[in-house]
Amino acid sequence: MLARCLKRCLLALAAAGAPALALVQPAAAHPHVFIEARTIVLYEGGRFKGLEHRWTFDEFYTASAIEGLDANKDGVYDRAELAELAKVNVEGLKEFNYFTAATVGGKEIKVADVKDYYLEHKDGVLTLIFTLPFEAPVPADAKDFRFSVADPTFFIGFDWVKSNPVSISDGAPKTCTVKIGSEEDQKSAEKSDEAALRGAFSQQFGGGLVAADRTVTATCPK
């Protein structure tokens, strides 16, 4: 996999190295790439059909990633110039489920191939936007739908953006709620659901850690 990745694609390289890094104790690990995440839960016809992720990278990753990509030398990095980098990132992350784990009813939610992905460059940083569909849509009124975005190896440091980090797409009922759990919330969560979410991460990444403050619960009661 490493041979297929561009050297500038630190995110894909991070994914490739995740199994080995899973052996490192979290206390000894530290992030090499930092991402501020925003997610939209995609609602349609009473069901959640997937997630739209928007990942904004740190300036260091951005500077390394865009080097040599301004083909027309106009100082602007448009989608066409960033298309190959976006493709490499998405392909490199596929094996690792895009650092996303979701459960409903204590069971892992399988995801389909990414759609509508692209990179944009604004204010000196790159943002990767992509849609992650669920193989089977989830009833929006389920009380135990949860998902989390994290790298248990800590090679990539994920954090939610401060303003409106997680929302539900337009057209959803006003009864819908989104909650990003605190550590206290996680302790009070049903053990079966928490174990299932941790198990989903363990299966995907070879580690069993899920940051409590990254776990999201979304529901649209009838």
N, C-alpha and C positions, 0 to 999 in steps of 0.2 A: 504493500500500500504506500509506503514511504516513497518508493520509486515513482509512483504515479502522481504524487503531489508536487505542486510547485513549491520551491523553497520559501517563497514569500507567504505561503498559506499556513500560518502558524496554527490556525484553528484546526485544520485538517490534520496537521502533524500532532497536535495535542490529542486528538481523537485516536490516532494510530498508536500513540504511546500510552493510552489509558490503562490497558491491562497490566502493564509493568508497573505503572505508577500506583495502581490499586494496592500494591504490596507495601507502599510507604505509609507509615503512620500519619494520620491527619495532622497531628501536632507538629510533625517535622516537615510537612509539605507546605508550599506556598504558591499562590497563583503566578503564572507567567503571562496570562492574557486576562484582561478584565472586561467584563461585559455588563452593561446596564440593560435589563430586559423589560419589555412591555409585551403583554399578551392580550389578545382579544379572543374570547370564547365564542365560537361561531354557532349562532342559533338559527334554526330553520324548522318551521312546522312542528314545534313542540319538542324538538330534539337538539342536542348539541352534536354537531357534525365534525368538529375539529377545532384546531387552534391556529390563530395567526400570530406568529412570533415576530417581534422587532427587536433585534439585538444590536446595540450600539457599542462598538469596540473602543478601547482606549487609544490615545494618540500614538503611543509607541507601536502598537500593532498596525494601526492605520498607516503610519509613515513607512513601515517595512513592506506592507502589503501593496501599496499603490506605486511603489518605486518602478519607474519605467513603463507605467501603464497609460500615461498621457500621450497617446499616439500622435495627435495633431498639435501638441505643444501649445495648447491654448490656456493652460493653467486650470482647466476644468476637467473633472473626471466624470464622464457621463455613463449611462447604463451600458451602452455598447462597449465602452472601454473596460468596464468592470465585469462584463458578462462572463468571461472565462474564469475569473477569480470566484465569482458567485457559484459557478458550476462546480469548481473544484471543492469549495467549502461544503456545498450540499452533498456532493458525492462522498466526501471524506467523512461526513457525519452520519451517513445513513446507517452504517454498521452499528452505531452506538445510539440509535433511536433518537438522535438529535438532542441528547441530554434531557429528554422529556420522558417522564413516567406518569401514567394515569391509571386510576382504578375506579371501578363502580361495583357496588355490592361485594367488595372484597376480592374482585377479580381484575386482572390486568386488562387494559384496553389496548388492543393492537392498533397500530397506525399504518396507513397506506403510504404510497410514495408522495413526496413533497410536490406541491404545485405552486405556481405563481411566485417563483423566487427571483430576487434581484438584489443588487447592492446599490446603495446611494451614498454619495460623499457630500457632506454638508458640515459647515463650521469646523472643518479640519478633522472630522472623524467619519468612519464608515459605519453604515447600518445595514445589516442583512435582514431582509424581509422575506418571509416565506410562510406558506400555508401548509399545515400538517393535518391532513384529514384522518379521521378515525375509520377503520375498516367497516365498523358497524356503528351508526349513530347511537348516542346515549339518550335515554329519556331525560328531558330537561328538568322534570320534577323529582328526579332521584335525589334523595337526601345525602347520599354518600358518594357523590362524584367528586373526586379529588385529583389534582395533578401537581407536579412539581418540576421545576427546571433547575438542574444543578449538575455539577461534575463532582462526584464523590471522591475523586483523586486529588481535587484541589489544584490541578494544573490550570484550569480555567476558573476564575472567580466570577460567579454570577451574583448580581444584586438587582433587585427591582428598582425601577426609576421611582423617584419620590412622588411624582404627580400622576395619579390615575394609572397605576402599574398594571392592573388587570381589570378588564371590563367585558361586558357581553355585547355582542354586535347589535346594530340597529334592528328594530322590529321585534325585539324580545319583550315579553310582558313586564309591566312595572313591578310585578311581584318578585322579579329576579333579584338575587343577592349574590355578592361575591365577598369572600372573606379570605384574607391571607393570615394563616394561623400563627400565633405566637407559640413559644415553647410551652406555656401553660395550657394553651388550647390543645397542643399535640398530646400532652399528658392525659387530658380528659377525653381524647378521641377514642373511639372503639378500638380495642386492641387488634381485632381481626382486620380492620381497615388499615391501620398503621402498619401492621405486619405485611399486608399485601402490597402496600406502596413501597415499603423497603425492599420487599422481595422482587418487585418489578425492577428497581434500580440495580439490585444485586445481580439479577439475571442478565441485564443489559450491559453493565459496566464492570462486573466483578467485584464490586464493593457494596456495602450494606448501609451506607450513611445517607440520610436525607436531612437537609437543614430544615428545622422546624419552621423558621420564618419564611421559607420559600413555598411551603405547601399551601395550595389554594383549594378552597371549597366553593363550588358554584351550584346554584339551584334556582329553579323557577317554579315555585309552588302553584298549584292550580287554584 
